[in-house]
């Protein structure tokens, strides 16, 4: 049973055979030619950098990404942040998987029930057929329910993709009610499809990691390809509707510098971009405030690259 979690670490804490999953590991050399390893260790409460110096290597198994290890060492301070100084590290086979990957705090069944309600509200028969191609498939549903929403930035936990999707579906209700030129069926499809590429971009093995396809294509291209292939399987699917739906996926990051190959150019794409941005950024703020609960003296977060600002935490 894991006893110490990363969120509770204090400087100078001593660890003895404490279990972590390995998210990243890299071999390096000091200026005078000595070997060392940098790594990132995680549990369900966060992640922490670790360092293995040459004199400790003889006492350390060197793991692959996703493997679980027992670490002995101490929590040191490096550039105002916590870092593990590792004196021993052994691979282990017996552990509780739930210690390493966080899950949504929401009820998965309730989230899925809401997704099904919104699918039932799609009135365009061609869009409904396309949505059901994915969301009526039992294997797809099983994977969708537990998929993470990101590798690290937002909704980066099991069930995060569905939680993010539900947040956007709920936010979309206000737009649909107030703007007459938004096609409800088309926008709902955009929300449901916009991030399904993450189901192939990211895999989980005690850690969330990016697949080769995820690295080389990214979730936007993967998702667009998945939906385009599905449309090929549906007889007499309108070509202009195909173009619009693929456009929603390709443009949902809003700007070329944010990874979208095209900018949003239809009302539903504009709406989708802002729904995605709102769910993402408010979740990042929530996570920053939650992470600070055990550090009441800190007034401001570090500058967050996703928000391009600091957050007042009080």
VEXPAFI-863840 format. One record per residue: residue number from 1; residue in three letters; x, y, z of N, C-alpha, C in turn. Coordinates in steps of 0.1 Angstrom, whole numbers, m for minus. Layout:
BEGIN
{NUM, 'ala', {X, Y, Z}, {X, Y, Z}, {X, Y, Z}}
...
END
This chain:
BEGIN
{1, 'unk', {8, m12, 0}, {0, 0, 0}, {9, 13, 0}}
{2, 'unk', {6, 21, m10}, {14, 34, m10}, {10, 43, 1}}
{3, 'unk', {20, 48, 8}, {18, 56, 20}, {20, 71, 18}}
{4, 'unk', {29, 75, 9}, {31, 90, 7}, {28, 93, m8}}
{5, 'unk', {21, 104, m9}, {17, 109, m23}, {24, 122, m25}}
{6, 'unk', {26, 125, m38}, {34, 136, m42}, {28, 149, m37}}
{7, 'unk', {15, 151, m37}, {9, 163, m33}, {12, 167, m19}}
{8, 'unk', {16, 157, m11}, {19, 159, 4}, {33, 161, 7}}
{9, 'unk', {42, 160, m3}, {57, 160, m1}, {61, 174, 5}}
{10, 'unk', {70, 173, 14}, {77, 185, 19}, {92, 184, 17}}
{11, 'unk', {99, 195, 15}, {113, 195, 14}, {120, 187, 26}}
{12, 'unk', {129, 179, 23}, {137, 170, 32}, {130, 158, 36}}
{13, 'unk', {118, 155, 30}, {111, 142, 33}, {120, 131, 29}}
{14, 'unk', {120, 120, 37}, {127, 108, 33}, {118, 97, 28}}
{15, 'unk', {121, 91, 17}, {113, 80, 11}, {120, 67, 12}}
{16, 'unk', {113, 57, 16}, {119, 43, 17}, {110, 34, 9}}
{17, 'unk', {114, 29, m2}, {107, 20, m11}, {93, 25, m14}}
{18, 'unk', {92, 37, m18}, {79, 43, m21}, {76, 41, m36}}
{19, 'unk', {64, 37, m39}, {60, 33, m53}, {57, 45, m61}}
{20, 'unk', {62, 45, m74}, {58, 56, m84}, {58, 49, m97}}
{21, 'unk', {50, 55, m106}, {51, 51, m120}, {61, 61, m128}}
{22, 'unk', {67, 56, m138}, {77, 64, m145}, {71, 69, m158}}
{23, 'unk', {70, 83, m159}, {65, 89, m170}, {75, 93, m181}}
{24, 'unk', {87, 96, m177}, {98, 99, m186}, {111, 96, m179}}
{25, 'unk', {121, 92, m188}, {134, 90, m182}, {145, 93, m193}}
{26, 'unk', {156, 99, m190}, {166, 103, m199}, {180, 102, m193}}
{27, 'unk', {189, 96, m201}, {203, 94, m196}, {211, 107, m201}}
{28, 'unk', {220, 111, m192}, {228, 123, m195}, {242, 121, m189}}
{29, 'unk', {251, 130, m193}, {264, 130, m187}, {268, 144, m182}}
{30, 'unk', {275, 144, m171}, {279, 157, m165}, {291, 162, m173}}
{31, 'unk', {295, 174, m170}, {306, 181, m178}, {319, 173, m177}}
{32, 'unk', {320, 165, m166}, {333, 158, m164}, {331, 143, m168}}
{33, 'unk', {320, 140, m176}, {318, 127, m182}, {311, 116, m173}}
{34, 'unk', {306, 120, m162}, {299, 110, m153}, {284, 108, m158}}
{35, 'unk', {279, 96, m157}, {266, 93, m161}, {256, 97, m150}}
{36, 'unk', {244, 101, m155}, {233, 104, m145}, {220, 101, m153}}
{37, 'unk', {209, 100, m146}, {196, 99, m152}, {186, 109, m146}}
{38, 'unk', {179, 116, m155}, {167, 124, m151}, {155, 117, m154}}
{39, 'unk', {145, 118, m145}, {132, 111, m147}, {121, 119, m142}}
{40, 'unk', {109, 115, m146}, {97, 121, m140}, {89, 109, m134}}
{41, 'unk', {86, 110, m121}, {79, 100, m114}, {65, 106, m111}}
{42, 'unk', {55, 97, m112}, {41, 102, m110}, {34, 93, m100}}
{43, 'unk', {23, 98, m94}, {13, 91, m88}, {0, 98, m91}}
{44, 'unk', {m11, 94, m85}, {m24, 100, m90}, {m26, 114, m85}}
{45, 'unk', {m17, 119, m77}, {m18, 133, m72}, {m9, 143, m79}}
{46, 'unk', {0, 138, m88}, {9, 147, m94}, {21, 141, m100}}
{47, 'unk', {31, 149, m103}, {44, 144, m108}, {55, 151, m102}}
{48, 'unk', {67, 145, m102}, {79, 152, m96}, {91, 147, m104}}
{49, 'unk', {100, 156, m106}, {113, 153, m113}, {122, 145, m103}}
{50, 'unk', {130, 136, m109}, {139, 129, m101}, {153, 128, m107}}
{51, 'unk', {163, 126, m99}, {177, 126, m104}, {184, 114, m98}}
{52, 'unk', {191, 106, m106}, {200, 96, m101}, {214, 99, m105}}
{53, 'unk', {223, 101, m96}, {237, 104, m99}, {244, 91, m100}}
{54, 'unk', {256, 92, m106}, {264, 80, m110}, {267, 71, m98}}
{55, 'unk', {269, 77, m86}, {273, 68, m75}, {261, 60, m70}}
{56, 'unk', {249, 63, m74}, {237, 56, m70}, {232, 46, m81}}
{57, 'unk', {238, 47, m93}, {233, 38, m104}, {234, 23, m101}}
{58, 'unk', {244, 19, m93}, {246, 5, m90}, {234, 0, m82}}
{59, 'unk', {227, 8, m75}, {216, 4, m67}, {202, 6, m74}}
{60, 'unk', {203, 9, m87}, {190, 13, m94}, {187, 4, m106}}
{61, 'unk', {175, m1, m107}, {170, m6, m119}, {166, 5, m128}}
{62, 'unk', {169, 5, m141}, {165, 15, m150}, {152, 11, m157}}
{63, 'unk', {141, 17, m154}, {128, 13, m160}, {125, 18, m173}}
{64, 'unk', {115, 12, m180}, {108, 17, m192}, {97, 26, m187}}
{65, 'unk', {93, 35, m197}, {81, 44, m194}, {69, 35, m191}}
{66, 'unk', {62, 38, m180}, {50, 31, m176}, {52, 21, m166}}
{67, 'unk', {65, 17, m163}, {68, 7, m153}, {67, 14, m139}}
{68, 'unk', {64, 5, m129}, {63, 10, m116}, {76, 6, m108}}
{69, 'unk', {81, 15, m100}, {93, 13, m92}, {91, 17, m78}}
{70, 'unk', {99, 11, m69}, {100, 15, m55}, {113, 24, m54}}
{71, 'unk', {111, 36, m49}, {122, 46, m48}, {125, 48, m34}}
{72, 'unk', {138, 48, m31}, {144, 53, m18}, {152, 65, m21}}
{73, 'unk', {150, 75, m13}, {157, 88, m15}, {151, 99, m7}}
{74, 'unk', {153, 111, m12}, {148, 123, m4}, {143, 133, m13}}
{75, 'unk', {134, 142, m7}, {128, 153, m15}, {137, 165, m13}}
{76, 'unk', {144, 170, m23}, {153, 181, m23}, {147, 193, m30}}
{77, 'unk', {154, 205, m28}, {150, 217, m35}, {159, 220, m46}}
{78, 'unk', {153, 222, m58}, {161, 225, m70}, {154, 236, m78}}
{79, 'unk', {159, 248, m78}, {153, 260, m85}, {139, 262, m80}}
{80, 'unk', {138, 262, m67}, {125, 265, m60}, {115, 255, m62}}
{81, 'unk', {118, 243, m67}, {109, 232, m69}, {114, 220, m62}}
{82, 'unk', {104, 211, m59}, {108, 198, m54}, {114, 189, m64}}
{83, 'unk', {124, 181, m60}, {131, 171, m69}, {135, 159, m60}}
{84, 'unk', {133, 147, m65}, {137, 135, m58}, {152, 133, m61}}
{85, 'unk', {160, 132, m50}, {173, 127, m51}, {173, 112, m48}}
{86, 'unk', {175, 103, m58}, {173, 89, m57}, {185, 82, m53}}
{87, 'unk', {185, 74, m43}, {196, 66, m39}, {195, 51, m42}}
{88, 'unk', {182, 47, m44}, {180, 33, m48}, {166, 32, m55}}
{89, 'unk', {165, 23, m65}, {153, 22, m73}, {151, 8, m78}}
{90, 'unk', {141, 1, m75}, {138, m12, m79}, {125, m14, m86}}
{91, 'unk', {124, m21, m97}, {112, m24, m104}, {104, m33, m95}}
{92, 'unk', {90, m31, m95}, {82, m39, m86}, {70, m44, m95}}
{93, 'unk', {65, m56, m91}, {54, m62, m98}, {41, m61, m91}}
{94, 'unk', {41, m59, m77}, {29, m59, m69}, {27, m45, m64}}
{95, 'unk', {15, m39, m68}, {11, m26, m65}, {m4, m24, m68}}
{96, 'unk', {m9, m13, m63}, {m23, m9, m66}, {m23, 0, m78}}
{97, 'unk', {m28, m4, m90}, {m28, 5, m101}, {m35, 19, m99}}
{98, 'unk', {m45, 19, m90}, {m52, 31, m88}, {m44, 41, m80}}
{99, 'unk', {m32, 38, m76}, {m23, 48, m69}, {m17, 57, m79}}
{100, 'unk', {m17, 53, m92}, {m8, 60, m102}, {m16, 69, m112}}
{101, 'unk', {m28, 64, m116}, {m35, 72, m125}, {m48, 77, m119}}
{102, 'unk', {m49, 91, m119}, {m61, 97, m113}, {m73, 94, m122}}
{103, 'unk', {m85, 94, m117}, {m97, 93, m124}, {m106, 105, m122}}
{104, 'unk', {m115, 107, m131}, {m125, 118, m129}, {m132, 116, m116}}
{105, 'unk', {m136, 127, m109}, {m143, 126, m97}, {m158, 125, m99}}
{106, 'unk', {m162, 127, m112}, {m176, 127, m116}, {m180, 112, m118}}
{107, 'unk', {m193, 110, m117}, {m199, 96, m119}, {m199, 93, m134}}
{108, 'unk', {m191, 83, m138}, {m190, 79, m152}, {m203, 76, m158}}
{109, 'unk', {m212, 69, m151}, {m225, 65, m157}, {m234, 77, m159}}
{110, 'unk', {m233, 87, m150}, {m241, 99, m151}, {m236, 107, m163}}
{111, 'unk', {m223, 108, m165}, {m217, 115, m176}, {m222, 108, m189}}
{112, 'unk', {m221, 95, m190}, {m225, 88, m202}, {m240, 90, m205}}
{113, 'unk', {m248, 90, m194}, {m262, 92, m196}, {m265, 105, m202}}
{114, 'unk', {m258, 116, m198}, {m259, 129, m204}, {m255, 129, m219}}
{115, 'unk', {m244, 122, m222}, {m240, 122, m236}, {m251, 115, m245}}
{116, 'unk', {m257, 105, m240}, {m267, 98, m248}, {m280, 107, m249}}
{117, 'unk', {m283, 115, m239}, {m294, 125, m241}, {m291, 135, m252}}
{118, 'unk', {m279, 140, m252}, {m276, 150, m263}, {m275, 143, m276}}
{119, 'unk', {m271, 131, m277}, {m271, 124, m290}, {m286, 122, m295}}
{120, 'unk', {m295, 120, m286}, {m309, 118, m289}, {m315, 131, m295}}
{121, 'unk', {m309, 143, m292}, {m314, 155, m296}, {m309, 159, m310}}
{122, 'unk', {m300, 151, m316}, {m296, 154, m330}, {m307, 150, m339}}
{123, 'unk', {m312, 159, m347}, {m323, 157, m356}, {m319, 154, m370}}
{124, 'unk', {m307, 159, m375}, {m303, 156, m388}, {m300, 141, m390}}
{125, 'unk', {m306, 134, m399}, {m305, 120, m400}, {m291, 115, m404}}
{126, 'unk', {m284, 123, m413}, {m271, 120, m417}, {m261, 121, m405}}
{127, 'unk', {m262, 132, m398}, {m253, 134, m387}, {m256, 124, m376}}
{128, 'unk', {m269, 120, m374}, {m272, 110, m364}, {m266, 97, m368}}
{129, 'unk', {m266, 93, m381}, {m260, 81, m385}, {m245, 80, m383}}
{130, 'unk', {m239, 92, m385}, {m224, 93, m383}, {m221, 92, m368}}
{131, 'unk', {m228, 99, m360}, {m225, 99, m346}, {m227, 85, m340}}
{132, 'unk', {m238, 78, m345}, {m241, 64, m340}, {m230, 54, m345}}
{133, 'unk', {m224, 57, m357}, {m213, 49, m361}, {m203, 47, m351}}
{134, 'unk', {m200, 57, m343}, {m190, 56, m332}, {m197, 53, m319}}
{135, 'unk', {m207, 61, m315}, {m213, 62, m301}, {m223, 51, m299}}
{136, 'unk', {m226, 42, m309}, {m234, 30, m306}, {m226, 18, m307}}
{137, 'unk', {m213, 19, m308}, {m203, 8, m309}, {m198, 5, m295}}
{138, 'unk', {m200, m7, m290}, {m197, m10, m276}, {m182, m9, m273}}
{139, 'unk', {m173, m12, m282}, {m159, m11, m279}, {m155, 4, m279}}
{140, 'unk', {m160, 12, m288}, {m158, 26, m288}, {m162, 32, m275}}
{141, 'unk', {m174, 29, m270}, {m180, 34, m258}, {m171, 31, m246}}
{142, 'unk', {m167, 18, m245}, {m159, 14, m234}, {m146, 22, m233}}
{143, 'unk', {m140, 25, m245}, {m127, 32, m245}, {m130, 47, m243}}
{144, 'unk', {m141, 52, m248}, {m144, 67, m247}, {m146, 70, m232}}
{145, 'unk', {m153, 61, m225}, {m156, 63, m211}, {m144, 65, m202}}
{146, 'unk', {m133, 59, m205}, {m121, 59, m196}, {m109, 67, m202}}
{147, 'unk', {m110, 72, m214}, {m99, 79, m221}, {m96, 92, m214}}
{148, 'unk', {m83, 95, m212}, {m79, 108, m207}, {m82, 119, m216}}
{149, 'unk', {m84, 131, m211}, {m86, 143, m220}, {m74, 149, m225}}
{150, 'unk', {m62, 146, m219}, {m50, 152, m223}, {m38, 145, m216}}
{151, 'unk', {m26, 147, m221}, {m14, 141, m215}, {m11, 148, m202}}
{152, 'unk', {m13, 161, m201}, {m9, 168, m189}, {m16, 181, m186}}
{153, 'unk', {m22, 188, m197}, {m26, 202, m195}, {m40, 202, m187}}
{154, 'unk', {m50, 196, m193}, {m63, 196, m187}, {m70, 183, m188}}
{155, 'unk', {m79, 180, m179}, {m86, 167, m179}, {m77, 155, m181}}
{156, 'unk', {m65, 156, m175}, {m54, 146, m178}, {m56, 135, m167}}
{157, 'unk', {m67, 127, m169}, {m69, 116, m160}, {m79, 107, m166}}
{158, 'unk', {m81, 95, m161}, {m91, 86, m167}, {m105, 91, m166}}
{159, 'unk', {m112, 91, m177}, {m125, 97, m178}, {m125, 111, m181}}
{160, 'unk', {m113, 117, m183}, {m112, 131, m186}, {m118, 135, m199}}
{161, 'unk', {m117, 127, m209}, {m122, 130, m223}, {m137, 132, m222}}
{162, 'unk', {m144, 122, m215}, {m158, 123, m214}, {m163, 135, m206}}
{163, 'unk', {m155, 137, m195}, {m159, 149, m186}, {m157, 162, m194}}
{164, 'unk', {m147, 163, m202}, {m145, 175, m210}, {m156, 176, m221}}
{165, 'unk', {m159, 165, m227}, {m170, 165, m237}, {m183, 170, m231}}
{166, 'unk', {m186, 164, m219}, {m199, 168, m212}, {m199, 183, m208}}
{167, 'unk', {m188, 188, m203}, {m187, 202, m200}, {m191, 210, m213}}
{168, 'unk', {m185, 207, m224}, {m188, 214, m236}, {m202, 212, m241}}
{169, 'unk', {m208, 200, m240}, {m222, 198, m244}, {m231, 207, m235}}
{170, 'unk', {m228, 208, m222}, {m236, 217, m214}, {m235, 231, m217}}
{171, 'unk', {m223, 236, m220}, {m220, 250, m223}, {m227, 253, m237}}
{172, 'unk', {m227, 243, m246}, {m233, 245, m259}, {m248, 249, m259}}
{173, 'unk', {m255, 244, m248}, {m269, 247, m247}, {m272, 262, m247}}
{174, 'unk', {m264, 270, m241}, {m266, 284, m240}, {m265, 290, m254}}
{175, 'unk', {m254, 286, m261}, {m252, 291, m275}, {m263, 288, m284}}
{176, 'unk', {m267, 275, m284}, {m278, 270, m293}, {m291, 278, m290}}
{177, 'unk', {m294, 281, m278}, {m306, 287, m274}, {m306, 302, m278}}
{178, 'unk', {m294, 308, m279}, {m294, 323, m281}, {m289, 327, m295}}
{179, 'unk', {m284, 318, m303}, {m279, 322, m316}, {m286, 314, m327}}
{180, 'unk', {m294, 321, m335}, {m303, 313, m344}, {m296, 307, m356}}
{181, 'unk', {m284, 312, m359}, {m276, 307, m371}, {m267, 295, m367}}
{182, 'unk', {m268, 290, m355}, {m260, 278, m352}, {m269, 266, m354}}
{183, 'unk', {m264, 257, m362}, {m271, 244, m364}, {m268, 235, m352}}
{184, 'unk', {m278, 232, m345}, {m277, 224, m333}, {m271, 210, m335}}
{185, 'unk', {m276, 203, m345}, {m271, 190, m348}, {m256, 190, m352}}
{186, 'unk', {m252, 200, m360}, {m238, 201, m364}, {m229, 205, m353}}
{187, 'unk', {m233, 214, m344}, {m225, 218, m332}, {m223, 206, m323}}
{188, 'unk', {m234, 199, m320}, {m233, 187, m311}, {m224, 177, m317}}
{189, 'unk', {m224, 174, m330}, {m215, 165, m336}, {m200, 170, m334}}
{190, 'unk', {m198, 183, m336}, {m185, 188, m335}, {m180, 186, m321}}
{191, 'unk', {m188, 188, m310}, {m184, 186, m297}, {m180, 171, m294}}
{192, 'unk', {m189, 163, m299}, {m187, 148, m297}, {m174, 143, m304}}
{193, 'unk', {m171, 149, m316}, {m160, 144, m324}, {m147, 151, m322}}
{194, 'unk', {m147, 163, m317}, {m135, 172, m318}, {m123, 166, m312}}
{195, 'unk', {m124, 158, m301}, {m112, 152, m295}, {m111, 137, m295}}
{196, 'unk', {m119, 130, m304}, {m119, 116, m303}, {m105, 111, m308}}
{197, 'unk', {m98, 119, m315}, {m84, 115, m319}, {m75, 112, m308}}
{198, 'unk', {m79, 118, m296}, {m70, 116, m284}, {m71, 101, m279}}
{199, 'unk', {m82, 94, m284}, {m83, 80, m280}, {m72, 72, m287}}
{200, 'unk', {m66, 77, m298}, {m55, 70, m305}, {m42, 77, m302}}
{201, 'unk', {m43, 90, m299}, {m31, 98, m296}, {m24, 94, m283}}
{202, 'unk', {m33, 91, m273}, {m28, 88, m260}, {m31, 74, m256}}
{203, 'unk', {m22, 68, m249}, {m25, 55, m242}, {m21, 56, m228}}
{204, 'unk', {m26, 46, m220}, {m24, 46, m206}, {m18, 33, m201}}
{205, 'unk', {m7, 34, m193}, {m1, 22, m187}, {5, 27, m174}}
{206, 'unk', {m3, 29, m164}, {1, 35, m151}, {4, 50, m153}}
{207, 'unk', {7, 54, m165}, {10, 68, m169}, {2, 71, m182}}
{208, 'unk', {m1, 84, m185}, {m6, 88, m197}, {6, 91, m207}}
{209, 'unk', {6, 85, m218}, {18, 87, m227}, {13, 88, m241}}
{210, 'unk', {21, 95, m249}, {17, 97, m263}, {22, 86, m272}}
{211, 'unk', {14, 80, m281}, {18, 70, m290}, {26, 75, m301}}
{212, 'unk', {32, 66, m309}, {40, 71, m321}, {31, 79, m330}}
{213, 'unk', {19, 73, m332}, {9, 80, m341}, {6, 94, m335}}
{214, 'unk', {4, 94, m322}, {1, 106, m315}, {12, 117, m317}}
{215, 'unk', {24, 113, m316}, {36, 122, m318}, {36, 127, m333}}
{216, 'unk', {34, 118, m342}, {36, 121, m356}, {24, 128, m363}}
{217, 'unk', {12, 125, m358}, {0, 130, m364}, {m7, 140, m355}}
{218, 'unk', {m8, 137, m342}, {m16, 146, m333}, {m30, 143, m334}}
{219, 'unk', {m38, 146, m323}, {m52, 142, m322}, {m61, 148, m333}}
{220, 'unk', {m57, 160, m337}, {m66, 167, m347}, {m66, 159, m360}}
{221, 'unk', {m54, 156, m365}, {m53, 148, m378}, {m59, 134, m376}}
{222, 'unk', {m56, 128, m365}, {m62, 114, m362}, {m77, 115, m362}}
{223, 'unk', {m83, 124, m354}, {m97, 125, m354}, {m104, 128, m367}}
{224, 'unk', {m98, 137, m375}, {m103, 140, m388}, {m103, 128, m397}}
{225, 'unk', {m92, 120, m396}, {m91, 108, m404}, {m101, 97, m400}}
{226, 'unk', {m103, 96, m387}, {m113, 86, m382}, {m127, 89, m387}}
{227, 'unk', {m131, 102, m386}, {m144, 106, m390}, {m146, 105, m405}}
{228, 'unk', {m135, 109, m413}, {m136, 108, m427}, {m138, 94, m432}}
{229, 'unk', {m130, 85, m426}, {m132, 71, m430}, {m146, 65, m426}}
{230, 'unk', {m151, 70, m415}, {m165, 65, m411}, {m175, 70, m421}}
{231, 'unk', {m173, 82, m426}, {m183, 88, m436}, {m183, 79, m449}}
{232, 'unk', {m171, 74, m452}, {m170, 66, m464}, {m178, 53, m463}}
{233, 'unk', {m181, 49, m451}, {m189, 37, m448}, {m204, 40, m449}}
{234, 'unk', {m208, 52, m449}, {m222, 56, m448}, {m227, 60, m462}}
{235, 'unk', {m237, 53, m467}, {m242, 55, m481}, {m248, 69, m482}}
{236, 'unk', {m245, 76, m493}, {m251, 88, m497}, {m250, 99, m487}}
{237, 'unk', {m239, 99, m480}, {m236, 110, m470}, {m233, 123, m478}}
{238, 'unk', {m240, 134, m475}, {m238, 146, m483}, {m224, 151, m482}}
{239, 'unk', {m218, 155, m493}, {m204, 158, m494}, {m202, 172, m487}}
{240, 'unk', {m211, 181, m488}, {m209, 194, m481}, {m209, 192, m466}}
{241, 'unk', {m218, 183, m461}, {m218, 181, m447}, {m206, 174, m442}}
{242, 'unk', {m200, 165, m450}, {m187, 159, m447}, {m177, 170, m445}}
{243, 'unk', {m176, 179, m454}, {m166, 190, m454}, {m168, 198, m441}}
{244, 'unk', {m180, 201, m438}, {m183, 210, m426}, {m178, 202, m413}}
{245, 'unk', {m182, 189, m412}, {m178, 182, m400}, {m163, 180, m398}}
{246, 'unk', {m156, 177, m409}, {m142, 176, m409}, {m136, 190, m405}}
{247, 'unk', {m142, 201, m411}, {m137, 214, m408}, {m138, 217, m393}}
{248, 'unk', {m149, 212, m386}, {m150, 214, m372}, {m139, 208, m364}}
{249, 'unk', {m135, 196, m368}, {m124, 189, m361}, {m111, 197, m364}}
{250, 'unk', {m108, 200, m377}, {m95, 206, m380}, {m93, 220, m375}}
{251, 'unk', {m104, 227, m372}, {m103, 241, m368}, {m105, 243, m353}}
{252, 'unk', {m107, 233, m345}, {m112, 235, m332}, {m102, 241, m322}}
{253, 'unk', {m89, 241, m326}, {m80, 249, m317}, {m79, 264, m321}}
{254, 'unk', {m86, 268, m331}, {m88, 282, m334}, {m77, 289, m342}}
{255, 'unk', {m65, 286, m339}, {m54, 293, m346}, {m43, 283, m351}}
{256, 'unk', {m37, 287, m362}, {m27, 278, m368}, {m15, 276, m358}}
{257, 'unk', {m12, 286, m350}, {m1, 284, m341}, {m5, 275, m329}}
{258, 'unk', {m17, 272, m327}, {m22, 263, m317}, {m25, 249, m322}}
{259, 'unk', {m21, 247, m335}, {m22, 233, m340}, {m33, 230, m350}}
{260, 'unk', {m42, 240, m352}, {m52, 238, m362}, {m47, 241, m376}}
{261, 'unk', {m49, 232, m386}, {m44, 235, m399}, {m52, 246, m406}}
{262, 'unk', {m64, 249, m401}, {m72, 259, m407}, {m79, 267, m395}}
{263, 'unk', {m83, 279, m398}, {m91, 287, m388}, {m105, 284, m389}}
{264, 'unk', {m113, 285, m378}, {m128, 283, m379}, {m134, 293, m389}}
{265, 'unk', {m143, 287, m398}, {m149, 296, m408}, {m164, 294, m410}}
{266, 'unk', {m170, 286, m401}, {m185, 285, m400}, {m189, 288, m386}}
{267, 'unk', {m202, 292, m384}, {m206, 295, m370}, {m204, 285, m360}}
{268, 'unk', {m206, 272, m364}, {m205, 261, m354}, {m190, 259, m351}}
{269, 'unk', {m181, 262, m360}, {m167, 260, m357}, {m162, 271, m348}}
{270, 'unk', {m167, 284, m350}, {m163, 295, m341}, {m168, 291, m327}}
{271, 'unk', {m181, 286, m326}, {m186, 282, m313}, {m178, 271, m306}}
{272, 'unk', {m175, 261, m314}, {m167, 249, m309}, {m154, 253, m304}}
{273, 'unk', {m147, 262, m311}, {m134, 266, m306}, {m135, 273, m292}}
{274, 'unk', {m145, 281, m290}, {m146, 288, m277}, {m151, 279, m266}}
{275, 'unk', {m160, 270, m270}, {m164, 260, m260}, {m153, 252, m255}}
{276, 'unk', {m144, 247, m264}, {m132, 239, m260}, {m123, 248, m252}}
{277, 'unk', {m121, 260, m256}, {m112, 269, m248}, {m117, 272, m234}}
{278, 'unk', {m130, 274, m233}, {m136, 277, m220}, {m135, 265, m211}}
{279, 'unk', {m139, 253, m215}, {m138, 241, m207}, {m123, 239, m203}}
{280, 'unk', {m114, 240, m212}, {m100, 238, m209}, {m94, 247, m199}}
{281, 'unk', {m96, 260, m201}, {m90, 270, m193}, {m96, 271, m179}}
{282, 'unk', {m109, 270, m178}, {m114, 270, m164}, {m110, 257, m157}}
{283, 'unk', {m109, 246, m163}, {m104, 234, m157}, {m89, 236, m152}}
{284, 'unk', {m81, 243, m160}, {m67, 245, m156}, {m67, 254, m143}}
{285, 'unk', {m76, 264, m143}, {m77, 273, m131}, {m81, 265, m119}}
{286, 'unk', {m91, 257, m120}, {m96, 248, m109}, {m85, 239, m104}}
{287, 'unk', {m77, 234, m113}, {m66, 225, m109}, {m55, 232, m102}}
{288, 'unk', {m52, 244, m106}, {m42, 252, m99}, {m46, 256, m85}}
{289, 'unk', {m59, 259, m83}, {m64, 263, m70}, {m64, 250, m61}}
{290, 'unk', {m69, 239, m67}, {m70, 227, m59}, {m56, 222, m54}}
{291, 'unk', {m46, 224, m64}, {m32, 219, m61}, {m26, 228, m50}}
{292, 'unk', {m31, 240, m47}, {m26, 249, m37}, {m32, 247, m24}}
{293, 'unk', {m42, 238, m22}, {m49, 237, m10}, {m40, 234, 2}}
{294, 'unk', {m29, 227, 0}, {m20, 223, 11}, {m9, 234, 13}}
{295, 'unk', {m10, 245, 5}, {1, 255, 6}, {m6, 269, 8}}
{296, 'unk', {m13, 271, 19}, {m21, 283, 21}, {m13, 296, 21}}
{297, 'unk', {0, 296, 22}, {7, 308, 22}, {10, 314, 8}}
{298, 'unk', {8, 305, m2}, {11, 310, m16}, {m1, 318, m21}}
{299, 'unk', {2, 330, m25}, {m9, 339, m30}, {m11, 337, m45}}
{300, 'unk', {0, 335, m53}, {m2, 334, m68}, {5, 322, m73}}
{301, 'unk', {m1, 316, m83}, {6, 305, m90}, {18, 310, m98}}
{302, 'unk', {26, 301, m103}, {36, 304, m113}, {28, 308, m126}}
{303, 'unk', {35, 315, m135}, {28, 318, m147}, {25, 305, m155}}
{304, 'unk', {12, 303, m159}, {8, 291, m166}, {8, 294, m181}}
{305, 'unk', {15, 285, m188}, {16, 288, m202}, {3, 287, m210}}
{306, 'unk', {m6, 279, m205}, {m19, 277, m212}, {m28, 290, m210}}
{307, 'unk', {m26, 296, m198}, {m34, 308, m195}, {m27, 321, m198}}
{308, 'unk', {m14, 320, m200}, {m5, 331, m202}, {m6, 342, m191}}
{309, 'unk', {m8, 337, m179}, {m9, 346, m167}, {m7, 338, m155}}
{310, 'unk', {m5, 345, m144}, {m6, 338, m130}, {m20, 338, m126}}
{311, 'unk', {m23, 330, m116}, {m36, 330, m110}, {m36, 333, m95}}
{312, 'unk', {m44, 342, m91}, {m45, 345, m76}, {m52, 334, m70}}
{313, 'unk', {m46, 328, m59}, {m51, 315, m54}, {m59, 317, m41}}
{314, 'unk', {m60, 328, m36}, {m68, 330, m24}, {m83, 330, m26}}
END
